[in-house]
């Protein structure tokens, strides 16, 4: 649903009429009280005088009228400010990163007070700012799809192959993805490294010393694996204070790069986004007898996930495919995914590490795309609640153990209404592409303050970030 300028004008006019009617009513009532208090006062020409009680009553009535008038004036002042004075940087936010049928849902940026926040803040630790960065656009940038200006072109150097970033040399990626800010050039040409505005390192920067590069250059550390599966940065060749920006799945990163993200159709709470009842009976689409399924190849994870799965299998059927199980799906991934969609109801989206914010494609791609309810293990429950669609997953920490979880899964399996409740979120939002490179390009054009991490190793592996065992 798009909020058009005409609708906003009509709504504004209606609000003004209602306020003026209320103002007239309050003023009329105030005048009535004031007249009543004046008329009730005896005439001094007749030699009559107010008793102390009458004087106090009259003074109280006049004071009440004065308070009412003052209250009305304050309300009016606030009303005028909110109706006619938007913040200086207010703009219409067009959510270009949504699916074609939903990306035209627009809203004024003033409806979301924190939309201007582009960088991490300690008091907003769960706020990933992804939509803020996707919507950021300097005033001199031409609209999406219009123009091909190279004014202010930013050069981004990647030490490894450009193809490994699912991108292409030059500006192609930024133009193809229709980034609002597309004036960036991606290259792995080492002769251009020192001329680049930014260097993006994937996991390490071996062979690069900060002192050999311009001080104004932005060094970005890009990580998708958990701290338990990444190298120790203390042993690398660059200084631990070399990194300016981080691009990881953690919500306190400068450029948050999750494996997936839920976007609500109604970010302001003011739009009608349709029914909350799922349009599809997902339970009836499951034709097979399988209940729980797991695709897994790493049998020696840090969190004993295989032991939990084996214990769960004692109380409810669990089919395990891959190196850690006795079932094989075949080589055609498409056929495997179709089998998941029709044969099973639940998927064990068990991560290999129990680390803060570490939520991978096991939930976002395998579970959600195949219409499965993910049973998750990895990040704490509050991290899942912060990023996943509402009531879309089951966390193992919500149960005393595998037996109690199995009991709940059997209950859902027998009750189609309860099972389908886990898919209601599909009517109120969708999984969106977060366009990492688009956001990197946009932030390079923002008025960022130069910063660096004092010790990237200490930040990445801070105490409490990961738990090695359940």
N, C-alpha and C positions, 0 to 999 in steps of 0.2 A: 504494500500500500504506500503510495507516494503522497507526501504532504505538499500540495501545490501552493505557490504563492497566493493564488486566489482564495484557496481554502483558509490559509492563515489570515488573510485580510478579513474574510467573512467572520471567522472565529473571533478575531480581534474586535470587530465592530459589535458583535453580540455581547462580548465581555464588557465593552465600554457602555453599551446601553444598560446592561444589568447593574453596573457599578453606579451610573448616574441615577437610576431609579432608587437604588439603595441610599445614595447620598441625599437625594431629595427627601426620602422618608425620614432619615435620621435628622436632617436639618429641621423639617417640619415638627418632628417630635420635640426637638430641643427648643424651638421657638415657643411651642405650646407650654412646655415646662417653665420657660423664662417668663412668659406672659402671666401664667398662673401665679407664679411667685410674686410678680410685681403687683398684680391686681389684688392679691390677698393682703397687701400691706396697708394698714389704716392711714387715713389722711391726717397729716400733722395740723392742717388748717382747722380741723374739728377739735383739736386739742387732745387727740388720742395718740397713744404711744405704744410701740410693740412691747410685749412682755419678753423677758429673756428667752423663754422657750420659743416664742415666735421668731425672734431674731436668729436664733440658732438654726431653726428649721429653714428659714429663708436663705441664710448663708449656705447651708448644706445643699439646698436645691440649686442655687446659682453655681456652686462649686461642681456639682454633678454635671450640670449643663456644660460648663467649661471643659470638664474632663472628656465628655462625649465629643464635643467639637474638636478637641485636640486629637482624640483617637481617630476620628474620621479624617482629619488632615494628614495624619501619619500614614493611614491606610491608603489614602489617595496618592500621597507622594510615592509610596512603595509601588503602587499599581502602575503609575505613570512610568516609573523607572524601568519596571520589568516589561511593560508593554511597548514602550517606544525607544528604550535605550538598550540595545544588545551590546555585549562585549565587543571591544574594538576588533578582535580577530575572529568574530563569528562568521561562519561560512556554511554552505549547504554541503553536507557530507554524502557523497555518492559512493556506495559500497561496490566498487567495480570488481572486486575479487569474489563476489557471490555468483551463483549459477544465473544464467541469463534471465530466468523468470523472477528472480529475487533481487538482482543487483540494483534495480531501480528504486528500491526502498530507500528513501532519503530522509534526513533529519537535520535540524540546525545544530551545529557543533556546541552551542551554548546549552543544549539539552543534556550533554555529558560534560560535567565540569572538569573532569580529568583528561579530556581528549587532547589537551595541549601537552600532556606529559609524554616526552619522547625517550627519556633516559631513566634508569632504575633509581628508586628511592627507597631508603630503609623502612619508611613508614607505609610503603605500598608494595611490600615484598611479593604478594601474590598477584599483582597486576603486571601482565606481560607486555603491555603497551603495543602489541602487534598491530591492532587496528589503527592506533594512533599513527604509527609509522607508515602503514599502508595508505592512510588518508592524507599524510603530510605532502604539501606541494607548495613550493615557493611561489610568490606572486608572478614571477617572470616566466614560469613554465607554461607552455601552451597546453590546451586540453588534450586528453588522451586521444590518440589516433590522428591528431592534427599537427602538421608541421614536422620537421625533422631537424630542428635547430641543433647546432653543436656549440652554442654559447655556453661557456662554463663547463665544458666537457671534463669529466673526472676519469682518470686512468686507474684501473684496478688490476694489479698484477697477482697471479696465482703461480706459485713455484711448480706445481704439478700440472698434468695435462688438463686442458680446459674441458675436454670431453668428460672427465671424471666428475665434473660439476654439473653434468647434464646440460651443458651450455655450449656456446660456440664463440669463436674468436670475434672480437669487435663488439658492435652494438646490437647484433642480431637478437640476442636473448631479451634485452630490455625492450626492443621494439616489438618482438613477437608476443611477449607477455603483456604488452600494452601497459607497461609501468607508467604511472602518472609522471614520474621523474625518470626519463629515459636517457638523459645526457651523461652516459657512462660508457666506457670502453674496456672490455675484458681482454686480457692478454697473458700469455705465459712466455713471452719473448724476454729473455733475461737481459737483453741490452736496454730494455725499457724499465727495468726494476727500480733503478734509482730515480727515475723521472715520475714514477707512479705516485698518485695521491694516497693510495692505500695498498697494502699487501695482505692477502688472506692466506694464512697458514692452516693447513689441515692437520691438526694433531701435533706438529712439531715444526721447528724452523732450523733444522740442522744445516749448517753451512752458511747461515746468515747472522751477521753481527750487527747489532744496532748502531754501533759507532760508525759503520761504513755507509749509513744511509741518512738522508736528510732528517733533521729533527722534527720538521713539520709533517712528515709522513705518518699515516695512521697504520699501525700494525694490528691486525685482527686475528684472533685465535678462534678457529672453527673446530668444534668437537661435537660428535654425536654419541660416542660411547661413554659409559659410566667411568668414574675415577678408578674403579677396580680393574678396568680393561684398557687403560691408557698409560703411556709411558710416564716416567717420573721426569718432570721438567727441570729438576735440579741438575740432571746429567746432560742437558742439551747445551748447545754452544751459545745460545743467546742469554742475556742476563734476565733474571726473573722479573725485573721491572721494565721489560721491553714492550709488553703488550699494552695497547691503548684501549682496544675494544674486545669484548668476548662475544662469540656467536655460538651459543650452546642451547640445549633444551631447558636449561635452568631459567626460572623466571626472573632471577636477578642478573641475567646477562644483559649486555647492552643491546644486542640484536638477538632476541629469543628465537631459536630455531627448533621448534618442536616437531615431532614426527606427525603430528596432526593437531587440528584445533577446531573446536566447536564454535560456530558463530550463530548467535541468536538473531532471528528476523526482527526482533523488537528490542534493540539495545537501550531505548529510552523509557520503556514501560508505558508509552503513550499511544502506540499504534495497535490496531486490531490486526492480528496476524492469522486469524482463522481458527478452526476447530482444534481442540486439544485431543480429539479422539483419533487414533491411527486409522488411516484410510484402508489399510491392508490388514487382514487377519493373518499375522505372521505365524501363529501357532499352527493353523490349519495347513500351511504350506510345507510343514515338516512331515514328509511322508515316510521317512525311515524310522527304524526302531532305536537308532542310536541316540544317546542322551548327551554325553560329554565327550569331547574330542580334543586332542592335543597334537600339534605338529612340533617336533623337537629333535635337535641333533646334538646339542651340547648337554651331555649327561653329567658334567662335573661343574655345575654352576655354583656361585658363591653362597647361595641362600637355601640350599637343600630342597629345591623345588620338586625334584624327582621323588624324594621321600614322601613329601606331602601328597603328590599325585598318586603314589602307590597306596598310601593309606586311604585316600578318598575312594580308590577303586574297590576297596573292601566293602563299601556301603552303597555304591552306585556304579553302573557300568561306565568305564572310561576307556576309550579307544585311543591308543598312542601310536602315531605314525612317525617313522624316521628311525634314526640310529638308536634311540632310547626305548623303542617299542617293538612290537611284533607285527605291525601292519605296514604295508607299503601302498602308496597312492599312485605310483607311476611317474613318468617323466613329464606329462602334459600338465602344467600348472593350472590351465584353464579348467580341465576336467576335475582336478582336485578341488578347486574352489567351488565349482558347481555341486560337487558331492557334499561339501560342507553345508551349502545353502539348503539342500533338500533333505539331508539325512540326519543332521544334528541340531540340537537346540542351544547347547552351551559350549564355549571354547575356553580352554585354560590359557589365558593370556598371562603366563608366568614369565616375568623378566629374569635375566641371569644375574641381576644384582638388585639388592634392596637399597636404592639410593634416592635421595630427595629429587623429585621432579622427573625421574627417569621412567618415562612411559613411552613405549616404542610402537612400531607398526603392528605388534601382536594384538593390540586393542584397536588402533585406528584403522588399519587396513584389513587385517584378516577377520576380526570379529564384526565390526560395523558393516563392512562392505558385503559380507556374506550373511547378514541378518542373523547373527548369533549373539547371545548375551555373553559378554566376556566375564569370566571369573578371574579377577586380577590379583597379582602378587608382585610386589616391587616397591614402588614409592608408598609413603604413608597415605592413609585414607584421605586426609585433608587435601593432599596434592591432587588426587584424582577428582575430588569434589570441585576443586578450583578450575579444572580445565575440561573435564568430560561433560557430555550432555547430561542434563538432570535425569536422574533415575535411569541410567543406561548400563550400569555395571554392578557386579557383586564383588566386594572385597573380602578376601579370606580373613582379614582382621576383624570383620563384623561377627565372627563366629568363634566359639570356644575351641573348635577343632574340626577336622575333616568330617567326622560323623555328623555333627550338627549342620555343617554346610550341605552334606548329602541329603539330609532330611528336608531342608528348605528347597533344594533343587527338585526333589520328588514332588513336593507340594506345587511348585510352579509348573512342572510337567503335566500334572493332572488338572490344572486350572488354567484354561486358555485366557480368561479375562486377566488374571494376575500376570501371566506370561506376556501378554500384549502390552501391558502397562510399561514395560521396559523399552517400548518402541514409540511411545507417545512423543518423544522429543523430536521425531522426524517431521512433525507438523509445525514445530516452533523454531526450527533452526536446521543447520546443515554443517557438514565437515568442509572447511574451506582451505584453499591453498594459501599458504602464508608468504609466498614469493620472497624468499630470503634475499636474493640478489637485487630485487626491486627496492627492498628496504635499505640495503647497504648503500645503494646508489642515492636514495632519497636522503639518508642521514649524512652522506658526504656533502650534500648541498644545504644542510641545516646549519644554523648558527651554533655549532657544538663548541664546548669548551675543551681545550686540550687537557687530557688526563692520562694517567697510566696506572697500572696495578703495581703496587709496591712489591708483591710477591705472588706471582700467578700460581705457583705450586701450593702455597698456603690457602689461597682463595679456592682453588679447585678441590683440594682435599682437606677442607676445614673439619675439625672434630664434629661428629654427628651427621656428616653428609651421607655416609653409607653404614649399613649394618651387615656384617659378614655372615651372620646366621640368624635364622628365625627364632 
